[in-house]
């Protein structure tokens, strides 16, 4: 069985569920999902990412996503939806929200579970990726397993 630690910032859409559950063909999979709500990320970096993606209207508006403590309830619903979708494919799946220090938590989860790999599945974050400050780039220096960076699909 392949054990994958899956780092996400929003619930997975069906296309993403299919993507991560078919990475290893027919081999049985187990997922540990770590979800940090996108509302907790730096709004300036998000605005620059929106401009880089050509989404100028998004960059000029206030984000409609909840932030801080208000992001917890929707994030828990999204995590539950993601776990249910992964389990519906026959995979084992557990998960938790990430409050602080996502990479420290990631490293401890990889060690505790004996994970085979880490998959970071988020929207593009061009500024962070350019300076290697994104989760995947930083995780490669912190965990002793392969780290795969994938872009999440839209709704």
C-alpha positions as CSV (number, residue, x, y, z in Angstrom):
1,X,0.0,0.0,0.0
2,X,1.2,3.5,-0.9
3,X,0.9,6.1,1.8
4,X,0.6,9.7,0.5
5,X,0.5,12.8,2.6
6,X,-1.7,15.2,0.6
7,X,-1.3,18.9,1.4
8,X,-4.3,21.0,0.2
9,X,-5.8,24.4,0.7
10,X,-9.4,23.7,-0.4
11,X,-11.6,20.6,-0.9
12,X,-10.8,18.5,-3.9
13,X,-13.0,18.6,-7.0
14,X,-13.7,15.2,-8.7
15,X,-11.0,15.8,-11.2
16,X,-8.4,16.2,-8.5
17,X,-9.7,13.1,-6.6
18,X,-9.3,11.1,-9.8
19,X,-5.8,12.5,-10.4
20,X,-4.4,11.7,-6.9
21,X,-6.1,8.3,-6.7
22,X,-4.7,7.1,-10.0
23,X,-1.1,8.2,-9.7
24,X,-0.1,4.6,-8.8
25,X,-2.4,2.6,-11.0
26,X,-4.3,-0.1,-9.3
27,X,-2.1,-0.2,-6.2
28,X,-4.0,0.3,-2.9
29,X,-3.6,3.8,-1.4
30,X,-3.8,5.5,1.9
31,X,-4.0,9.3,2.3
32,X,-3.2,11.6,5.2
33,X,-4.7,14.9,4.2
34,X,-3.4,18.2,5.7
35,X,-5.5,21.1,4.9
36,X,-4.6,24.8,5.5
37,X,-7.4,27.1,4.5
38,X,-6.4,29.5,1.7
39,X,-8.0,32.3,3.7
40,X,-4.9,32.2,6.0
41,X,-2.5,33.1,3.3
42,X,-0.9,36.5,2.6
43,X,-3.4,38.6,0.7
44,X,-0.7,40.6,-1.1
45,X,0.8,37.4,-2.6
46,X,-2.6,36.2,-3.6
47,X,-3.3,39.5,-5.4
48,X,0.0,39.2,-7.3
49,X,-0.8,35.6,-8.2
50,X,-4.2,36.7,-9.5
51,X,-2.5,39.4,-11.7
52,X,0.0,36.8,-13.0
53,X,-2.9,34.5,-13.9
54,X,-4.6,37.4,-15.8
55,X,-7.5,37.6,-13.2
56,X,-7.3,41.3,-12.8
57,X,-10.8,41.6,-11.4
58,X,-10.0,39.2,-8.6
59,X,-6.9,41.1,-7.6
60,X,-8.8,44.4,-7.3
61,X,-11.6,43.0,-5.0
62,X,-11.6,42.1,-1.4
63,X,-11.4,38.4,-1.1
64,X,-14.8,36.7,-0.3
65,X,-13.1,33.9,1.5
66,X,-13.2,33.9,5.3
67,X,-10.0,34.5,7.1
68,X,-8.6,33.6,10.5
69,X,-11.1,31.9,12.9
70,X,-13.9,32.4,10.4
71,X,-12.1,30.1,7.9
72,X,-12.2,27.0,10.3
73,X,-15.8,25.9,9.8
74,X,-15.8,26.0,6.0
75,X,-12.3,24.4,6.0
76,X,-13.6,21.5,8.2
77,X,-16.5,21.0,5.8
78,X,-14.1,21.0,2.9
79,X,-11.8,18.5,4.6
80,X,-14.7,16.2,5.4
81,X,-15.9,16.4,1.7
82,X,-12.3,15.6,0.5
83,X,-12.0,12.6,2.9
84,X,-15.4,11.2,1.8
85,X,-14.4,11.6,-1.9
86,X,-11.1,9.8,-1.4
87,X,-12.8,7.0,0.6
88,X,-15.4,6.6,-2.1
89,X,-12.6,5.5,-4.5
90,X,-11.7,2.7,-2.0
91,X,-8.7,4.5,-0.6
92,X,-8.1,4.9,3.2
93,X,-8.1,8.6,4.2
94,X,-7.7,10.5,7.4
95,X,-6.9,14.2,7.8
96,X,-6.7,17.3,9.9
97,X,-6.6,21.1,9.6
98,X,-3.3,22.8,9.8
99,X,-3.3,25.8,12.1
100,X,0.4,26.8,12.3
101,X,3.7,25.6,10.9
102,X,2.4,23.4,8.1
103,X,5.9,22.1,7.2
104,X,6.7,21.1,10.7
105,X,3.5,19.2,10.9
106,X,4.2,17.7,7.5
107,X,7.6,16.4,8.5
108,X,6.2,14.8,11.7
109,X,3.3,13.2,9.8
110,X,5.6,11.7,7.2
111,X,7.8,10.3,9.9
112,X,4.9,8.9,12.1
113,X,3.0,7.3,9.1
114,X,6.1,6.1,7.2
115,X,4.7,7.9,4.2
116,X,6.0,7.1,0.7
117,X,5.5,10.5,-0.8
118,X,4.0,14.0,-0.4
119,X,1.7,15.5,-2.9
120,X,1.1,19.2,-2.7
121,X,-2.1,20.1,-4.6
122,X,-2.9,23.8,-4.5
123,X,-3.7,26.6,-6.9
124,X,-0.7,28.2,-8.6
125,X,1.2,30.6,-6.3
126,X,3.7,32.1,-8.8
127,X,5.4,34.5,-6.5
128,X,6.1,31.9,-3.8
129,X,7.2,29.4,-6.4
130,X,9.5,31.8,-8.0
131,X,11.3,32.4,-4.8
132,X,11.0,28.7,-3.7
133,X,8.8,29.7,-0.7
134,X,5.9,27.5,-1.7
135,X,5.0,24.3,0.3
136,X,6.5,21.9,-2.2
137,X,9.8,23.6,-2.6
138,X,10.3,24.0,1.2
139,X,9.0,20.4,1.9
140,X,11.7,19.0,-0.4
141,X,14.3,20.2,2.1
142,X,12.4,19.0,5.2
143,X,11.1,15.5,4.4
144,X,13.0,12.4,3.2
145,X,10.5,11.3,0.6
146,X,9.6,12.5,-2.9
147,X,7.5,15.6,-3.1
148,X,5.2,16.1,-6.1
149,X,3.7,19.5,-6.9
150,X,0.3,19.5,-8.7
151,X,-2.0,22.3,-9.6
152,X,-5.6,22.0,-8.3
153,X,-8.5,22.2,-10.8
154,X,-11.2,24.8,-10.5
155,X,-14.8,24.1,-9.5
